[in-house]
Amino acid sequence: MSEATGQPQEEDKKPNDQSAHINLKVKGQDGNEVFFRIKRSTQLKKLMNAYCDRQSVEINSIAFLFDGRRLRGEQTPDED
């Protein structure tokens, strides 16, 4: 399994879908993509921890970005 080092990018797969869940793609610097489906009200730290566990990396060794802005674990997909 390839190890993601650097800064994964989070991308919204369904920006106009107002359902309770959202599909997210985390893309590592190495191009590896991991997909998640979470509730819009779920804090992103749950996704971040799951990604780090799956990639066997420490959470404080990478940054999660969306549109060039760093994401915080307390944020939810519904927040701007």
DSSP file (Angstrom, degrees, kcal/mol; ACC not computed):
  #  RESIDUE AA STRUCTURE BP1 BP2  ACC     N-H-->O    O-->H-N    N-H-->O    O-->H-N    TCO  KAPPA ALPHA  PHI   PSI    X-CA   Y-CA   Z-CA
    1    1 A M              0   0    0      0, 0.0     2,-0.2     0, 0.0    54,-0.0   0.000 360.0 360.0 360.0 132.8    0.0    0.0    0.0
    2    2 A S        -     0   0    0      1,-0.1     2,-0.5    28,-0.0    28,-0.0  -0.494 360.0-127.9 -77.2 144.1    1.4    3.4   -0.9
    3    3 A E        -     0   0    0     -2,-0.2     2,-0.7    53,-0.0    53,-0.1  -0.781  14.7-136.9 -94.5 130.4    2.0    5.9    1.9
    4    4 A A        +     0   0    0     -2,-0.5     2,-0.4    51,-0.2    51,-0.0  -0.767  28.0 175.2 -87.8 118.5    0.5    9.3    1.5
    5    5 A T        +     0   0    0     -2,-0.7     2,-0.5     2,-0.1    24,-0.4  -0.951  47.0  20.0-119.8 145.2    2.9   12.0    2.5
    6    6 A G  S    S-     0   0    0     55,-0.5    57,-1.1    -2,-0.4    -2,-0.1  -0.860 108.7 -16.2 106.5-135.6    2.2   15.7    2.2
    7    7 A Q        -     0   0    0     -2,-0.5    57,-0.2    55,-0.2    -2,-0.1  -0.879  53.3-155.1-124.0 101.8   -1.1   17.3    1.7
    8    8 A P        -     0   0    0      0, 0.0    57,-2.1     0, 0.0     2,-0.5  -0.356  16.3-137.6 -66.4 152.8   -4.2   15.4    0.7
    9    9 A Q  E     -Ab  27  65A   0     18,-2.4    18,-2.5    55,-0.2     2,-0.4  -0.951   7.5-145.3-116.2 134.0   -6.9   17.4   -1.0
   10   10 A E  E     -A   26   0A   0     55,-3.1     2,-0.4    -2,-0.5    57,-0.3  -0.827  17.1-169.5 -99.3 133.9  -10.6   16.9   -0.2
   11   11 A E  E     -A   25   0A   0     14,-1.9    14,-1.7    -2,-0.4     2,-0.5  -0.983  21.8-129.1-129.0 135.2  -13.1   17.2   -3.0
   12   12 A D  E     -A   24   0A   0     -2,-0.4    12,-0.2    12,-0.2    -2,-0.0  -0.699  17.7-169.2 -80.4 121.6  -16.9   17.4   -2.9
   13   13 A K  S    S+     0   0    0     10,-2.0    -1,-0.2    -2,-0.5    11,-0.1   0.743  81.5  31.1 -85.0 -24.0  -18.3   14.9   -5.3
   14   14 A K    >   +     0   0    0      9,-0.4     3,-1.0     1,-0.1    -1,-0.2  -0.624  63.9 166.1-134.3  75.0  -21.9   16.1   -5.1
   15   15 A P  T 3  S+     0   0    0      0, 0.0    -1,-0.1     0, 0.0    -2,-0.1   0.771  80.5  42.8 -65.7 -25.8  -22.0   19.9   -4.5
   16   16 A N  T 3  S+     0   0    0      2,-0.0     2,-0.6     0, 0.0    -2,-0.0   0.453  87.7 104.3-100.3  -0.5  -25.7   20.3   -5.3
   17   17 A D    <   -     0   0    0     -3,-1.0    -3,-0.1     1,-0.1     0, 0.0  -0.716  48.4-170.3 -84.5 121.1  -27.0   17.2   -3.5
   18   18 A Q        +     0   0    0     -2,-0.6    -1,-0.1     4,-0.0     4,-0.1   0.016  40.3 129.4-101.7  27.8  -28.8   18.2   -0.3
   19   19 A S  S    S-     0   0    0      2,-0.2    21,-0.1     1,-0.1    -2,-0.0  -0.161  75.9-101.7 -71.8 175.1  -29.1   14.7    1.1
   20   20 A A  S    S+     0   0    0     19,-0.1    20,-2.5    20,-0.1    21,-0.4   0.738 103.7  55.2 -71.7 -22.6  -28.0   13.7    4.6
   21   21 A H  E     - C   0  39A   0     18,-0.3     2,-0.4    19,-0.1    18,-0.3  -0.738  65.1-160.9-112.5 159.5  -24.8   12.1    3.3
   22   22 A I  E     - C   0  38A   0     16,-2.9    16,-2.3    -2,-0.3     2,-0.5  -0.997  16.1-133.3-138.4 141.8  -22.0   13.4    1.1
   23   23 A N  E     - C   0  37A   0     -2,-0.4   -10,-2.0    14,-0.2    -9,-0.4  -0.847  28.6-173.2 -96.0 127.1  -19.4   11.5   -0.9
   24   24 A L  E     -AC  12  36A   0     12,-3.2    12,-3.0    -2,-0.5     2,-0.5  -0.924  14.8-152.9-123.6 146.5  -15.8   12.8   -0.4
   25   25 A K  E     -AC  11  35A   0    -14,-1.7   -14,-1.9    -2,-0.4     2,-0.6  -0.978   4.5-159.5-118.0 127.2  -12.6   12.0   -2.1
   26   26 A V  E     -AC  10  34A   0      8,-3.1     8,-2.4    -2,-0.5     2,-0.5  -0.937  12.4-165.9-105.3 121.4   -9.3   12.4   -0.3
   27   27 A K  E     -AC   9  33A   0    -18,-2.5   -18,-2.4    -2,-0.6     6,-0.2  -0.935   6.2-148.8-114.6 120.0   -6.4   12.6   -2.8
   28   28 A G    >   -     0   0    0      4,-2.8     3,-2.1    -2,-0.5   -22,-0.1  -0.313  31.7-104.1 -79.8 166.4   -2.8   12.3   -1.6
   29   29 A Q  T 3  S+     0   0    0    -24,-0.4    -1,-0.1     1,-0.3   -23,-0.1   0.782 122.2  60.3 -60.5 -26.7    0.2   14.0   -3.2
   30   30 A D  T 3  S-     0   0    0    -25,-0.1    -1,-0.3     2,-0.1     3,-0.1   0.448 121.4-107.9 -81.7   1.1    1.1   10.6   -4.7
   31   31 A G  S <  S+     0   0    0     -3,-2.1     2,-0.2     1,-0.3    -2,-0.1   0.333  71.0 145.2  90.6  -7.1   -2.3   10.6   -6.6
   32   32 A N        -     0   0    0     -5,-0.1    -4,-2.8   -29,-0.1     2,-0.4  -0.462  35.2-153.8 -65.9 132.3   -3.8    7.8   -4.4
   33   33 A E  E     -C   27   0A   0     -6,-0.2     2,-0.4    -2,-0.2    -6,-0.2  -0.923  13.8-173.7-115.0 135.2   -7.5    8.4   -3.9
   34   34 A V  E     -C   26   0A   0     -8,-2.4    -8,-3.1    -2,-0.4     2,-0.3  -0.996  14.6-148.0-126.1 129.9   -9.6    7.2   -1.0
   35   35 A F  E     -C   25   0A   0     -2,-0.4     2,-0.3   -10,-0.2   -10,-0.2  -0.775  15.4-178.0-103.5 143.1  -13.4    7.7   -1.0
   36   36 A F  E     -C   24   0A   0    -12,-3.0   -12,-3.2    -2,-0.3     2,-0.5  -0.962  17.4-154.5-134.6 150.8  -15.6    8.3    2.0
   37   37 A R  E     +C   23   0A   0     -2,-0.3     2,-0.3   -14,-0.2   -14,-0.2  -0.980  31.1 158.9-125.5 116.7  -19.3    8.7    2.6
   38   38 A I  E     -C   22   0A   0    -16,-2.3   -16,-2.9    -2,-0.5     2,-0.1  -0.886  44.5 -92.5-133.7 163.5  -20.2   10.7    5.7
   39   39 A K  E >   -C   21   0A   0     -2,-0.3     3,-1.5   -18,-0.3   -18,-0.3  -0.473  34.9-121.8 -71.5 148.6  -23.1   12.7    7.0
   40   40 A R  T 3  S+     0   0    0    -20,-2.5    38,-1.4     1,-0.3    39,-0.2   0.736 113.6  52.1 -63.2 -22.5  -23.0   16.4    6.3
   41   41 A S  T 3  S+     0   0    0    -21,-0.4     2,-0.3    36,-0.1    -1,-0.3   0.457  84.5 110.5 -94.1  -1.7  -23.1   17.1   10.0
   42   42 A T  S <  S-     0   0    0     -3,-1.5    36,-0.1     1,-0.1     2,-0.1  -0.553  75.7-113.6 -76.8 134.0  -20.2   14.8   10.9
   43   43 A Q    >>  -     0   0    0     -2,-0.3     3,-1.5    33,-0.2     4,-0.6  -0.417  20.9-126.2 -65.9 142.2  -17.0   16.5   12.0
   44   44 A L  H 3> S+     0   0    0     31,-3.3     4,-2.8    28,-0.3     5,-0.2   0.670 100.7  78.9 -66.2 -17.0  -14.2   16.1    9.5
   45   45 A K  H 3> S+     0   0    0     28,-2.2     4,-2.6    30,-0.3    -1,-0.3   0.821  88.4  58.2 -62.5 -27.5  -11.8   14.7   12.2
   46   46 A K  H <> S+     0   0    0     -3,-1.5     4,-1.9    27,-0.3    -1,-0.2   0.930 110.6  41.4 -65.5 -44.7  -13.7   11.4   11.8
   47   47 A L  H  X S+     0   0    0     -4,-0.6     4,-2.7     2,-0.2    -2,-0.2   0.909 114.3  52.9 -66.1 -43.3  -12.8   11.2    8.1
   48   48 A M  H  X S+     0   0    0     -4,-2.8     4,-2.4     1,-0.2    -2,-0.2   0.914 110.7  46.3 -60.7 -44.9   -9.2   12.5    8.8
   49   49 A N  H  X S+     0   0    0     -4,-2.6     4,-2.5     2,-0.2    -1,-0.2   0.901 112.6  50.2 -64.8 -41.3   -8.6    9.8   11.4
   50   50 A A  H  X S+     0   0    0     -4,-1.9     4,-2.3    -5,-0.2    -2,-0.2   0.904 111.3  49.0 -64.4 -40.8  -10.0    7.1    9.2
   51   51 A Y  H  X S+     0   0    0     -4,-2.7     4,-2.2     2,-0.2    -2,-0.2   0.936 112.1  47.8 -63.3 -46.2   -7.8    8.3    6.3
   52   52 A C  H  X>S+     0   0    0     -4,-2.4     5,-2.0     1,-0.2     4,-1.0   0.893 111.9  50.0 -64.2 -39.9   -4.7    8.3    8.4
   53   53 A D  H  <5S+     0   0    0     -4,-2.5     3,-0.5     1,-0.2    -1,-0.2   0.927 112.4  47.6 -61.7 -44.5   -5.4    4.9    9.8
   54   54 A R  H  <5S+     0   0    0     -4,-2.3    -2,-0.2     1,-0.2    -1,-0.2   0.850 118.5  39.9 -66.4 -34.8   -6.0    3.5    6.3
   55   55 A Q  H  <5S-     0   0    0     -4,-2.2   -51,-0.2    -5,-0.2    -1,-0.2   0.479 106.4-125.6 -93.5  -3.6   -2.7    5.1    5.0
   56   56 A S  T  <5 +     0   0    0     -4,-1.0     2,-0.3    -3,-0.5    -3,-0.2   0.922  65.3 129.6  57.6  48.7   -0.7    4.3    8.2
   57   57 A V      < -     0   0    0     -5,-2.0     2,-0.3    -6,-0.1    -1,-0.2  -0.925  64.3-104.6-127.8 155.5    0.4    7.9    8.7
   58   58 A E    >   -     0   0    0     -2,-0.3     3,-1.8     1,-0.1     4,-0.3  -0.589  25.6-131.9 -77.2 139.1    0.2   10.2   11.7
   59   59 A I  G >  S+     0   0    0      1,-0.3     3,-0.9    -2,-0.3    -1,-0.1   0.816 106.6  54.4 -63.3 -30.3   -2.5   12.8   11.6
   60   60 A N  G 3  S+     0   0    0      1,-0.2    -1,-0.3     3,-0.0    -2,-0.0   0.424  97.0  67.1 -85.2   4.3   -0.2   15.6   12.5
   61   61 A S  G <  S+     0   0    0     -3,-1.8   -55,-0.5     2,-0.0     2,-0.3   0.503 103.2  43.7 -98.4  -5.3    2.2   14.7    9.7
   62   62 A I  S <  S-     0   0    0     -3,-0.9     2,-0.4    -4,-0.3   -55,-0.2  -0.892  70.0-137.9-133.6 165.2   -0.2   15.7    6.9
   63   63 A A        -     0   0    0    -57,-1.1     2,-0.5    -2,-0.3    -3,-0.0  -0.961  11.7-140.3-123.2 142.6   -2.6   18.6    6.1
   64   64 A F        -     0   0    0      7,-0.4     7,-3.4    -2,-0.4     2,-0.3  -0.909  26.9-174.2-103.3 124.7   -6.1   18.3    4.7
   65   65 A L  E     -bD   9  70A   0    -57,-2.1   -55,-3.1    -2,-0.5     2,-0.4  -0.885  18.7-172.7-121.8 148.9   -6.9   21.1    2.1
   66   66 A F  E >  S- D   0  69A   0      3,-2.5     3,-1.9    -2,-0.3   -55,-0.1  -0.952  83.8 -14.4-138.3 121.3  -10.0   22.1    0.2
   67   67 A D  T 3  S-     0   0    0     -2,-0.4     3,-0.1   -57,-0.3   -56,-0.0   0.857 129.5 -55.6  52.5  38.2   -9.6   24.8   -2.5
   68   68 A G  T 3  S+     0   0    0      1,-0.2     2,-0.4     0, 0.0    -1,-0.3   0.393 114.8 115.6  81.2  -3.8   -6.2   25.6   -1.0
   69   69 A R  E <   -D   66   0A   0     -3,-1.9    -3,-2.5     1,-0.0    -1,-0.2  -0.831  69.6-116.7-102.5 137.6   -7.5   26.2    2.5
   70   70 A R  E     -D   65   0A   0     -2,-0.4     2,-0.3    -5,-0.2    -5,-0.2  -0.504  28.6-135.8 -72.1 135.0   -6.5   24.0    5.4
   71   71 A L        -     0   0    0     -7,-3.4    -7,-0.4    -2,-0.2     2,-0.3  -0.681   9.6-142.3 -91.5 145.5   -9.4   22.1    7.0
   72   72 A R    >   -     0   0    0     -2,-0.3     3,-1.4     1,-0.1   -28,-0.3  -0.810  18.9-124.3-103.8 148.4   -9.9   21.8   10.7
   73   73 A G  T 3  S+     0   0    0     -2,-0.3   -28,-2.2     1,-0.3   -27,-0.3   0.754 108.8  60.7 -62.3 -25.4  -11.1   18.6   12.3
   74   74 A E  T 3  S+     0   0    0    -30,-0.2    -1,-0.3   -31,-0.2     2,-0.0   0.641  86.6  98.0 -78.6 -14.1  -14.0   20.5   14.0
   75   75 A Q    <   -     0   0    0     -3,-1.4   -31,-3.3   -32,-0.1   -30,-0.3  -0.308  60.7-150.4 -72.6 157.8  -15.5   21.5   10.6
   76   76 A T    >   -     0   0    0    -33,-0.2     3,-1.4   -32,-0.1   -33,-0.2  -0.843  30.8-106.9-120.2 162.0  -18.3   19.7    8.9
   77   77 A P  T 3  S+     0   0    0      0, 0.0   -36,-0.1     0, 0.0   -37,-0.1   0.785 118.4  61.5 -59.1 -25.9  -19.1   19.4    5.2
   78   78 A D  T 3  S+     0   0    0    -38,-1.4     2,-0.1   -36,-0.1   -37,-0.1   0.722  88.5  89.4 -73.2 -20.5  -22.0   21.8    5.6
   79   79 A E    <         0   0    0     -3,-1.4    -4,-0.0   -39,-0.2     0, 0.0  -0.432 360.0 360.0 -77.7 152.5  -19.6   24.6    6.8
   80   80 A D              0   0    0     -2,-0.1    -1,-0.1    -5,-0.0    -2,-0.0   0.451 360.0 360.0 -77.4 360.0  -18.0   27.0    4.3
